[in-house]
Amino acid sequence: MTGELVIRATGTPAPKGSLTAIVRGRRALLIEDNAATRPWRKQLAAACLLAVRASDGWLPSNDAVEIHVQFILPRPATVKRDRPCVRPDIDKLARCVLDELQASCVLIEDGRVCRLVADKVYAVPGQAPGARIVVRTMIDQLAVI
């Protein structure tokens, strides 16, 4: 995998919540505590598939990657502030994206992510909520402290 992959997902971003285990017989089922997570992950999976198909041979590898993600959230009608500095938490939004990038085979493992840049913005009028995700390889990049 070299270069970059740009993924545009539409839908309302949802955070990765906690999992609850329910034991049935000899099996344990893990249930998400946030009902909005499943539809958002389906939207992410579809967007990942489209991006990989449209790419010029994107294949996951063991290389280090950096990820830039912008979450575009719907603006509530009564909100006056410029930025969504309230829930959902950005780290839980990012965790959901990283898990889906791995599940959709964009990444071999989300542990390969060495840099993560994330921000939340409100959608402007006429703009659909969602996320813009850029995955880049970090080959030939040195860490700068």
C-alpha positions in Angstrom: 0.0 0.0 0.0 1.4 3.3 -1.0 0.0 6.8 -1.3 -3.3 7.8 0.1 -6.9 6.8 0.2 -9.7 9.3 0.6 -13.0 8.0 2.0 -16.2 10.1 2.1 -19.0 8.7 4.2 -22.4 10.2 4.6 -24.7 9.7 7.5 -24.7 10.9 11.1 -21.4 10.0 12.8 -21.9 7.9 15.9 -19.4 7.1 18.7 -18.2 3.7 19.5 -19.9 2.9 22.8 -19.3 0.2 25.3 -20.1 -3.4 24.7 -22.4 -5.4 27.0 -22.0 -9.2 27.1 -25.1 -11.3 27.2 -24.6 -15.0 27.9 -27.0 -17.4 26.1 -26.2 -21.0 26.7 -22.5 -21.5 26.0 -22.2 -18.3 23.8 -21.6 -14.8 24.8 -23.1 -12.1 22.6 -21.6 -8.6 22.5 -24.2 -5.9 22.2 -23.4 -2.2 21.4 -24.9 0.2 23.9 -25.4 2.9 21.3 -28.1 2.0 18.7 -26.8 4.6 16.3 -23.4 2.9 15.9 -24.5 0.0 13.7 -26.1 2.2 10.9 -23.1 4.5 11.0 -20.7 1.5 10.7 -22.7 0.3 7.7 -22.3 3.7 6.0 -18.6 3.6 6.8 -18.2 0.1 5.4 -20.0 1.1 2.1 -17.8 4.2 1.8 -14.6 2.2 2.4 -15.6 -0.3 -0.3 -16.3 2.5 -2.8 -13.0 4.2 -2.0 -10.9 1.1 -2.4 -12.6 0.2 -5.7 -12.1 3.7 -7.0 -8.4 3.8 -5.9 -5.4 2.9 -7.9 -4.7 -0.5 -6.3 -5.0 0.3 -2.6 -3.9 -2.7 -0.6 -3.5 -2.9 3.1 0.0 -3.6 4.4 2.1 -3.6 7.5 3.3 0.0 6.9 2.7 2.8 9.4 -0.2 5.1 8.4 -1.6 8.4 9.4 -5.2 9.2 9.4 -6.9 12.6 9.1 -10.7 12.5 9.8 -13.2 15.4 9.8 -16.5 14.6 11.3 -19.3 16.7 9.9 -22.1 16.8 12.4 -25.7 18.1 11.9 -26.2 21.4 13.5 -29.1 21.4 15.9 -31.6 24.2 15.2 -31.2 26.0 18.5 -27.4 25.9 18.7 -25.6 29.3 18.4 -22.0 28.3 18.9 -19.6 27.9 15.9 -18.1 24.5 16.8 -19.6 21.3 18.2 -17.7 21.3 21.5 -20.2 18.9 23.1 -21.0 15.2 22.8 -20.3 13.0 20.9 -16.7 12.7 22.2 -14.2 12.9 19.4 -12.1 10.0 20.7 -15.1 7.7 20.6 -16.0 8.9 17.1 -12.5 8.2 15.9 -12.5 4.8 17.6 -15.5 3.8 15.6 -13.8 4.9 12.4 -10.6 3.0 13.2 -12.5 -0.2 14.0 -14.4 0.0 10.7 -11.3 0.7 8.7 -9.8 -2.5 10.0 -13.1 -4.5 9.6 -13.4 -3.2 6.0 -9.8 -4.2 5.2 -8.5 -0.7 4.6 -6.0 -1.4 7.4 -4.6 -4.7 8.4 -4.8 -3.6 12.0 -5.7 -0.2 13.5 -2.5 -0.5 15.6 -0.6 0.5 12.4 -1.9 4.1 12.9 1.0 6.2 14.1 -0.7 9.6 13.6 -4.3 10.5 14.0 -5.7 14.0 13.4 -9.5 14.4 14.0 -11.8 17.4 14.2 -15.6 18.0 14.5 -17.4 20.7 12.5 -21.1 21.5 12.0 -22.5 20.9 8.5 -23.2 24.1 6.6 -26.6 24.5 5.1 -27.1 22.1 2.2 -24.2 19.9 3.3 -24.8 16.3 4.4 -23.4 15.1 7.7 -20.8 12.4 7.6 -17.0 12.1 7.6 -14.0 12.7 5.3 -11.2 10.3 6.0 -7.8 10.4 4.5 -5.5 7.4 5.1 -1.8 7.9 4.1 1.2 5.7 4.3 4.1 7.0 6.4 6.9 5.4 4.4 10.0 7.6 4.4 8.6 9.9 7.1 10.6 10.3 10.2 9.0 11.0 13.6 9.7 14.6 14.7 9.4 15.5 18.4 
